[in-house]
Amino acid sequence: MKHFLKMIMLCGVALAMLGCDVIEKAINAPPKGSLDAVILCMEENADKEKLIGEYLIKRQCTEKHQLFESNFPSETCVASVHVNPKGISSIEPSEECINTTDRIITAINGSITVKNLSSDIDGSARIYSETAGGTLSWTWINPEETLHRKIIRTEHEWSEQVKDNVPLPFCSKKPEELCMWWEFTGYHYLKTNI
């Protein structure tokens, strides 16, 4: 019991040494995931601007405070998809891909899947799929802005059945043949708090 009381007294002394300002600041801090939290973080790190620059401070503060959502950031979206057999494949959303959320999108995750691959060249073996995921890790898409020109890149060495300069159809058009599919697998965001 004496040990417990001694710990409480030490904690009280430590809080008193920190001061009311620190405690009040912690209590009134903006919530994680808010634009206000990023602004406060940037203000608190403004003294580092000459050393690392405002851009890096904004990026680090955004990555520290952003939240993640696994749903799509756009209700309707088409994209141009390029599958490179031995390197970087890409998803480029069209102009119709609009951020339909009330959030600022700070990163987008996506994946490309190649379906109907055969484990045997003559096609007598099992059929399988390969998926490659990627992230557009630093972006800033306000509500109602387009995701166009925000390219998600994936790095994957695809099966030999995927040939260079031979475009794959989308699986919605040829579901029974060698085809590709893409999707958003989530996004990071900030709440605007306005």
C-alpha positions in Angstrom: 0.0 0.0 0.0 2.8 2.4 0.9 4.5 1.7 -2.5 1.2 2.5 -4.3 0.8 5.8 -2.4 4.4 6.7 -3.2 3.8 6.1 -6.9 0.7 8.3 -6.9 2.7 11.1 -5.2 5.5 10.8 -7.8 3.0 10.9 -10.6 1.4 14.0 -9.1 4.8 15.7 -8.8 5.6 14.8 -12.5 2.3 16.3 -13.7 2.9 19.4 -11.7 6.4 19.8 -13.3 4.9 19.4 -16.8 2.6 22.3 -16.1 -1.0 23.0 -16.9 -0.2 24.2 -20.4 1.1 20.7 -21.5 -1.9 18.9 -19.9 -4.4 21.4 -21.4 -2.7 21.1 -24.8 -3.0 17.3 -24.7 -6.6 17.4 -23.7 -7.6 19.9 -26.4 -5.5 18.4 -29.2 -7.4 17.9 -32.4 -8.3 14.3 -33.1 -6.1 12.0 -35.2 -7.2 11.9 -38.8 -8.2 15.6 -38.9 -6.8 18.3 -41.1 -6.5 20.3 -37.8 -4.1 17.7 -36.4 -1.9 18.1 -39.5 -1.9 21.9 -39.2 -1.0 21.7 -35.5 1.8 19.2 -36.3 3.1 21.5 -39.0 3.1 24.5 -36.6 4.9 22.5 -33.9 7.6 21.5 -36.4 7.9 24.9 -38.2 11.4 25.4 -36.6 12.6 22.4 -38.7 11.5 24.0 -42.0 14.9 25.5 -42.9 16.5 22.1 -42.5 14.1 19.8 -44.2 11.6 22.1 -45.9 7.8 22.7 -45.6 6.9 19.9 -48.1 8.6 17.2 -46.0 7.0 18.5 -42.8 3.6 18.5 -44.4 4.2 15.0 -45.8 5.4 13.6 -42.4 2.6 15.2 -40.5 0.0 13.9 -43.0 1.4 10.4 -42.8 1.4 10.6 -39.0 -2.3 11.6 -38.7 -4.1 10.1 -41.7 -6.6 7.3 -41.3 -7.4 4.3 -43.5 -10.6 3.2 -45.1 -11.0 -0.1 -47.1 -13.9 1.1 -49.3 -13.6 2.8 -52.7 -13.0 6.6 -52.7 -15.1 6.9 -55.8 -18.6 5.6 -56.5 -18.1 5.1 -60.3 -14.7 4.8 -61.9 -13.0 3.5 -65.0 -9.3 3.3 -65.4 -6.6 2.7 -68.0 -4.6 -0.3 -66.9 -1.3 -1.4 -68.2 0.1 -4.8 -67.3 3.9 -5.0 -67.8 5.0 -8.7 -67.7 8.4 -8.1 -66.1 8.1 -4.8 -64.2 5.9 -2.0 -63.2 2.2 -2.2 -64.1 -0.1 0.8 -63.6 -3.7 1.9 -62.9 -4.6 5.4 -64.1 -8.1 6.5 -63.1 -10.1 8.4 -65.7 -11.5 11.9 -65.3 -14.8 10.4 -64.2 -13.2 9.1 -61.1 -14.2 11.7 -58.5 -13.5 11.7 -54.8 -17.1 11.3 -53.7 -16.2 11.4 -50.0 -16.2 14.4 -47.7 -12.5 13.7 -47.0 -9.1 14.7 -48.4 -7.5 11.6 -49.9 -3.8 11.4 -49.1 -3.0 7.9 -50.5 -4.7 5.3 -52.7 -4.2 1.6 -52.7 -5.1 -0.5 -55.7 -4.5 -3.9 -57.2 -4.3 -5.6 -60.6 -5.4 -9.2 -61.0 -4.7 -11.4 -64.0 -7.2 -14.2 -64.1 -7.5 -17.5 -65.9 -3.8 -18.3 -65.9 -3.1 -22.0 -66.5 -0.5 -23.9 -64.4 0.3 -25.9 -67.5 1.0 -24.4 -70.9 -1.4 -26.8 -72.7 -4.2 -25.7 -70.5 -4.9 -29.2 -68.9 -4.0 -28.1 -65.4 -5.6 -25.9 -62.8 -6.6 -22.3 -63.5 -5.4 -19.6 -61.1 -5.0 -15.8 -60.7 -2.1 -13.5 -59.8 -2.5 -10.2 -58.0 -0.2 -7.3 -57.6 -0.9 -4.4 -55.2 0.5 -0.9 -55.2 0.0 2.4 -53.4 0.1 6.0 -54.6 1.6 7.1 -51.3 1.6 10.8 -51.5 -1.3 12.7 -53.0 -3.8 15.3 -52.0 -7.3 14.9 -53.5 -10.0 17.2 -52.1 -13.7 16.2 -52.1 -15.3 16.4 -55.5 -11.8 16.5 -57.3 -10.8 13.9 -59.9 -8.4 11.1 -59.2 -7.3 11.4 -62.9 -3.5 11.6 -63.4 -3.0 9.9 -60.0 -1.2 6.7 -61.1 -1.1 3.6 -58.9 2.0 1.5 -59.7 2.5 -2.1 -58.9 5.7 -4.1 -59.3 5.3 -7.8 -60.1 6.8 -10.4 -62.4 3.7 -11.9 -64.0 3.4 -15.5 -65.4 5.0 -16.1 -68.8 1.5 -16.3 -70.2 1.3 -12.5 -69.9 3.1 -11.3 -73.0 4.6 -7.9 -73.6 2.8 -5.7 -76.1 -0.3 -8.0 -76.0 -3.0 -6.1 -74.2 -5.2 -8.1 -71.9 -9.0 -7.6 -72.0 -10.9 -6.6 -68.9 -12.5 -9.6 -67.2 -15.9 -8.0 -67.5 -15.6 -8.4 -71.3 -14.0 -11.8 -71.6 -14.5 -13.6 -68.2 -13.5 -17.0 -69.5 -10.2 -16.0 -71.2 -6.9 -14.7 -69.9 -8.0 -11.3 -68.6 -7.3 -8.6 -66.1 -9.2 -6.9 -63.3 -8.4 -3.9 -61.2 -9.8 -2.4 -58.0 -9.2 0.2 -55.3 -8.3 -1.7 -52.1 -8.4 1.3 -49.8 -7.3 4.8 -49.2 -5.8 7.0 -46.5 -7.6 10.3 -45.7 -8.0 13.3 -43.5 -11.3 14.7 -42.2 -11.7 18.4 -43.1 -13.4 19.3 -39.8 -15.1 22.4 -41.4 
